[in-house]
Amino acid sequence: MPGSVQAVETRAGTASARVPPPGAQASAKASGWLFGLPWDIREIGGVSQAVQNLMKVARRTGQAAPVLLVPDYEAVRPVVSRSGRTAVVRARIISPHPDPVSLRSIAAIAVRGPASFWRLCGLLRRLRPAAVNVQYPGLWCLTLLCALRIARPSARMVLSFQGSDVHAIETASPLARLWWRVLLRWADSVTCCSENLRSRLIAASGCSPDRVVAVHNGIDVEHLERGLRDGRVPPAIAGRRFLLNAATFEHKKGQDVLVRAFAGVRRRHPDLELVLAGRRGPTLPELRELVAELGLQDAVHFAVDLPHADTLATFREAEAFVLSSRQEPFGIVLLEASYLGTPIVATAVGGVPEVVEHETSALLVPSEDVGALEDAILRLLDDAPLRTRLAANARRIALQRFTWEAAFERYRELTLSR
């Protein structure tokens, strides 16, 4: 555990009052939301943001403080820690389908699985969740669901897919897909962050269409305003004209297409620069090589693992935000750009057209099309009234249609349906 979070082991018989964070008004009978996330909530990324915001709304509207559950194989016994106002529980949750499948992994399930399962049941009895929402689910959720049915049979479980988790099903082995079909059939509700991702999940899993609903992510105005107050534009680009791309450095984000398009844009706008901000990923080295190959070292800036507040400050100063993704299940960054008044050029992939509309709130182009991306950027740069109109429409639509309150209310409705 990071040094800033003090972990306290929870053993059999520990009172459930230890689980909520300090100040929570939880009684012995109180129960609330249990959110699941397969990694530390402080990890950079849209899924972590989604969980943070859903927990914030749950905390504001619920009768008991929400708790975060993180599967951790090293947590032989459940461990409770604090991360800000959030109570975080780490527990060993063994998936019925090990990856990779081997005699050793199967033996580990047989030997360690039963004790871990009953400890999980005991944990759920102490937490007393009324509802469980797992974002970015894996097959470990099947173990969690079985334990929930034993320990809290009245609790409802919602599985929420955000993108790469669906890709994992699309590329899974036949046996793993069988496990997924079981999990999706037994879960009380299944959601996806866009209609496009919903279609992909149904096709990949064979899940009945009436069991999967699209619940769009939202925008956290309070967080954005706080980030703007605290954030700073990196000194290397302060006071310069630049385009911004904010995405993890990976193939599906298409930064290579953007760099090639920018080379053409720069011939018309020699004072313009490009900022690639994002989480460190596998394509970072080859992107640096591409920039050098095109002779753009002085015009392209890499802001790797830039704090989110600084990214928001950079959004506000950019001439335009360019999302060049090959795949994009939703795109919270589009909502951030919209709220901050930054004109948008994006590829019309995945859930992007559900967030921004071509010629109304953004300019959309096909993916992989360097020429079309270059032309759209040039059009935006050369037409000030167009920039103003698109930015104003995007902000208005984001504030009207995409709120975390609406998303959480939809989740709540799903837990109430039978």
N, C-alpha and C positions, 0 to 999 in steps of 0.2 A: 504493500500500500504506500502511496506517496506520503512523504513526511508531514504534509499539512493536514492529513486526515488521520486521526487516532482511531485505530481499530480496537474493539473490545469483543472478546469471544463470547458468544451466547451459548450456554450449555443447557442441557435438559432442565426444565423447571424454572428458567429465567422468566421473570414477569414480563408480560407483553407491553407494560408501560415503558420499558426501556427502548422499545423500538421507535416510537415517534420522536422527532427532534424536539429539543427543548422548547417549551412554550406551547406545545400542541395540547388542545383541549380534548384529550381522548379518555373516555371512561372505559370501564371494564367491558361494557357491552358495545362500545363504539367500533365500527368497522368502516373501512373506506377503500380507496383505490390502491392496488398494488400494480406498479408498472415494471415491466421487464425489459432489460436492455443487455445485449451480449458483450458490452464493454464499458469502460469507465465513462460516466456521463460527461466528464470534462474533455473527452476527445472532441477534436474539431470535426464538424460535419453536420449536415442537415438533419440526420436522424437524432443525434444528440440534442439538437435544438428543438426538435419536435417533442421529445420526452420532457425536456426542461419546461417548455411552455404548457404542455398538457398538465404537468404536475403543478405548475403555478396556478392554472385555472382551477384544478381540483382542490388545491389548498384554499383558494379564495371562496369556493362555493360549497365545499364538502363539510361534513360534520367531524371528520377525523383527518389528520395529516396523511397525505399519500406517502407510500414507501417505495423505494426502488429496489428491485431484486436483480442481481447480476450473477449469472452462473460462473463459478470459479472452482475448477477441479481441485485446487490446492486447499480450499476451505472444507476440510474433512467434516468439521462441525460448523454450522452457520456462524458468521461473523458480522457484527453490527458496527457500522462506522458512521461518521457525520461528514457530509460534504456541503458546507454552507447550511442552509435550512433543511436540507434533504437527509432523511435517514436512508442509509444504503445497507442492504443485507446481501452478503456474498455467501453462496451455498454451493456445495458440490451437487450438480444435477447431471446425471449420466444419461447420455443419449442412447436409445435402443439400437441405433445404427452408427457404429464407430466409423471414423474416417481416418486412415484407411481400415477396411475390414481385414482382420488377421486373426489367427488363433489366439495370439496374445491379447488383442483388444477384446475379443469375445470372452476370454477367461477373466479379464479384468472386470467386465460387466457382471459376470456370474458371481465373482468373489466380492466385489465392492458395491455392486448395485443395490442389493436388498437393504443394507444398513443405511446407505445414503438416502434411499427412497423413504424409509421410515423416519429418518431425521427431517427430511423435507416435509413430510406429513405433520410432524410435531411443530415445525416452524410455521406452517400455514394455520394450524390451530391457534397458535399464539398471536399471529398477525391478524387473524379474523377478517380477511378481505371480503368485501361485498362484491368487488369486481376486479378482474385481472386483465390488464392490457399489455401485451408483449409487442414491442416495436422491433422490426427486423428479426422475425422469429426463425428458429432453427429446429431441428428434430428433437433437441433437448426439451422443447415445449410439450412433447408427448408425455414425457415423464412428469413434467410439472402439471399437466392436465389430469393425469391419473391420480396424482397426489391430491390435487384440488378436489376431485370428485369424492375422495375418501374423507379428507379433513374438513372441507367446506362445501358440501354438496349443493348448497343454495347459491354459491358464488358463480358468476358468469365470466367466461373467458373470451376475450376478443384478440385475435391475431391481426396485426397491422403490417402490411408489406410496403416497402419504400423504394425498391428498385433492384439492387444487386441480389437481394434475397430471392427474388423471383428468378433471376438468371441462374441461381444455384439450383433451382428446381428444374429449369429448362435443360440444364446440362447434367442432371443427376443420373445415376445408374438406375436400371429398372427396379431393383430392390429398394433403393432410397425413395423412388417415386411412389412405390407402394406404401411405405411408411408415411409419406406426405399425404397421400389420399386418406389414410386413416386419420391423421391429425386434423386435416381440414374438415373431414366429415364429423368428427367428434367435437370440435370447437363450437362454441355457441354462435360466434359471428366471425366473419373474415372481412377485412377492409384493405383497400389499396389507396395510395395517395392520388391516383388519377384514373380516369376511365381507360386510358391506354394500358396502364399497368394491370388493371382489372382484366382486360381482354387477354393479356399475356398469361396471367396466372391461371385463368380458366382453361386456356389452351394447353398449358404445360401440365396442369395437375388433374384435369378431367373433373374438377369441382363443379357442382351444379351452379349455373349462373345466378340463380336466385339466392345463393348463400354468400355471394361476394358483392360488396357495395364499395363505391368510391367515396372517400372522405378526404377532401382537399386539405392540405396544410394551411397554416395561417401566417399572419404577420404580427410580430410583437412590437407594437409602437413604443411602449415604455423602454424595452431593451434597446431599440434602435436609437432613441433619443439619448439614453444614457451612454451608449457607445459613441455617439457623435460628440458628446461633451468630453469624454475621456480619451478618444482616439486622436492620433496624430498621423498625418501623411508622411510616409518615409522621406527623409531629407533628400535622397537622390532624385526625387521627382517633384518635390515641393515647388510650386510656382511654374511648372511646365505644362504644356498641352499634351494630354495623353488619352489613349483608349485603355479601358480596364477589362480584364478577364479574371474571374475569381472561380477557381475550380481545382479539385485535386489533380495532380499531375499524373494522369493515366490516359490510356488510348481512347477510351470512350468519350473523353471531354474534348477531343479534337483540337487541342492547342496548336498542333502542327499545321492544320489547315488555316488557322487564324494567322500564324506567323507568315505563311506564304502569301496570304491575302494582304497582310500589312505591308509586305515588301512593295506591292503595287500601290497601295494607298500612300505610302511614304514618298513616292515619286511625285505625287500631286501636292502633298503636304509635307515638305521636308523638315518642318519644325515639330511634327507630331511624333510622339513616342508611344510605346506600348508597355503596359504593366501586366505581367502574368503573376497573379497572387494565388496562393493555394497551398494545400497540404502536400508535403513531400510524397512523391509517388514514383512508380517505375519508369515513367517516360521522361523524367526530369533531365537525365544525362543526354538523351538523344535530342531533346528540345534545345539544350544548350549548343549541341553540335550543329543543329539546323540553323540556329541564329548566327553562329560563326560562319557557316557555309554561305549564307546569304549576305554576309557583311553587315549585320544589323547589331553588332555588339554594343554600339554606343546608343542605340535607339530602343532596345528591348531590355526591360528590367525584370528580374525574377525576385519576387517577394515571397520567399518560402516560409511556410508556417507563420505568416503574419498574424498577430493577434486580431481577433474579430473586431474590436473597437477601432483599430487602425485601418482595417479593411473598409469599415463603414465610412470613416473619414475620407478614405481614398475614393470610394464611390462618389461622394458628393462633389469632388473636384474633377472627376473625369468628364471628358467631352462626350463619351458614350460608353455604355457597357455592352460588351460583345460576348455572347455565349455561343460557342462554336461546336457544341456537343454532337457526337454521333448517336448517343443515347442519353435520354434525360427523363426519368420517370415523372418528375414534377418541376423542380427548380426553385427552391426557396430564394436563391439569389435574385431571381427575377422579381420577386415581391420586394426584396430589399432595394433593388435598383428603382423599382416603381415608386416606393414610398419616398425615396431620397431625391426623386426628380431627375434621375439620370436617363437619357434616351436609350432605348434598347434596340440592338440588332441581335437576332437569335436564329438558330436553325430550327426548322419546323419538325422536330422529332419528339416522340413520346408524349409526355403531358404538357409540353411547352405551349401548344395552341390552346390548351385549356386555361392557361394563365394569362397569356397575352395574345391579342388578335392582330393579324397582319393589317397594316395601314390604319388601324384604330389606336392601338397602344404600343405597337412595335413594328419593326420591319422584319419579316420572317423569310428565310431562304432555305433551299434544300441543303442537307448535310453533304459534306465532302466536296462541295462546289466552291472552289477557291474564287473563281470569277464572279459568281453571284454574291459571295460574301464581300468581296472587294467593292463591287458596284453599290451594294446596299450601304456600306460604311461611307463611301464617297458621297452618296446621295444625302445621307443624314448630315454629314459635315458641311455640305454646300447649301443646305436649305434650313435656315434658322427657324422660320415659321413651322416647318414640319417637326423639327426637334421639340419646339415648345408645345405643339398640339399633342404629339405622341406622349410626351412626358406627363402632361396634365391629365390626359385620359388614363394612363397607366396608374397614376397615383390614386385617382378617384375610384377606379375599379378595384384596386387592391384593398382600399379601405372599406369598400362596400361589400365585397364578396368573400374576402379571405381573412377570417379572424379565427384565433384559437378558441375563443368562446363558442363559436359555431361548431368547430370541429369537436370540442369536448362534449357539447350538447348532443351531437350525433352519436358519439361513443356511448354516452349515457343512455340514450334511447335504445341502442342496440342491447345494452345489458338488461333493460327492462322488458324487452320483447321475449316472448316465449314461443 
